[in-house]
Amino acid sequence: MSRCLHHNTLGCIAQCPGRCCLHLYFGNVGLRLLPHELGQWRTTVAGCCAHHALQTLDATERCLSLPGPVASQVFLFSLEELFLLHDLLVSAALLLEVETILARPVSR
């Protein structure tokens, strides 16, 4: 059974039992991410959030897009949803980083 790392009103992000991948669920979409892809998504979403945060957009209008796994697919978001997706990605990355630090042997 997957272990939920973080959830919010948009969805959740979970780690598979074998720790080989992450499952990102947002809205009606689910993605399987490899560990190195979490950082890539986080960077992409953070850049999009930073770029659009200063614009005068309706925060609930789905007018922002992120590339999907294939060239002909995009994911549409409102600014509010994009910030919630960013929250999922950042929180999961922080929890995984803390787990890595705590799992290191203590050197004396």
N, C-alpha and C positions, 0 to 999 in steps of 0.2 A: 504494500500500500504506500502511495506517495505521501511525503511529509510536507504539509503546508508551511511555507516559509513566511508568507505575508499575504494578507487579503485586505481588500477595501471594497467600496461600493461598485467598482468597475469589474473586479474579478479577483484572481489569486495567482500566486506563483508557488509551485510545489517542486520538490526534489524527488526523483524516482528512488525506489528502494536501493538500487545498486549504485546510486550517486553518479551515474554516467551522464544524466541529462536533467534538464529542468522543464517543467510543463507550465507554460504561461497561458492562462485563460483570461480573456478580457472581452466583455460583451458576449457575442455569439461566436467568438473565434478562439481556437486553441492552437498553440504553437509548441513544438518540442525544440528546445534550445540546447546546444552543447555548451559546456561551461565557458569556452572562449567567446561564444556568441552573445552571452549575457552582457559582456563589456561593450561589444559592438552596438547592440541595441540600446544600451544605456547612453552611450555617446551620441547616437543618432537622435534619440528622443530628447535628450538634454539640449542638444543644439536646436532642435525644432521648437522646444518650449521657450528657450531664450530668445530666439528670433521672433516668435509671435507674441510673446508676453507683453511687449511694449506697444503692440498695434491695438487699434480700437476695433476689436472683433466682438461679435456676440459670442460669449463664452460657451453657449449651448449649441451653436450652429456647426454642423459637421462639414467644415470647409477645409480642413487640414488633412494632408495625406502622408503616409509613410509607405515605402516600398514593401511589397510582399515577397514571398520566397521565390516567385517567378516574375519575369519582366512584365508580363501582362496583368499583374495583380497589384492592387494597392489597398491599403487600409485607410478608411476615412475616420476622422476624429473631430470632435469639438475640442476647443482649447481646454475645457474642464476635463474631458476624458484623457487628453494627452498628459495633463498633469497627474491624473490618477495612474496612468500607465507608468509614468516616470517614478511615482511613489513605489509601485510594485517592484520595478527593476532596481532602484536604489536600495530599498529595504532588503531585498533578497541578496544583493551583492554584499551589503554590510554584514548580514548574518553569516553568509558563507565565509567572509574574511575573518570574522571573529572566531568561527569554528576552526578555521585553519590555524589561527594564532594559538588558540587554546589547546589544539592537538599537538603542537610542537613540544618535543621533550625539553624539560627545563635543564639548562646547562649551568654547571656550577664551577 
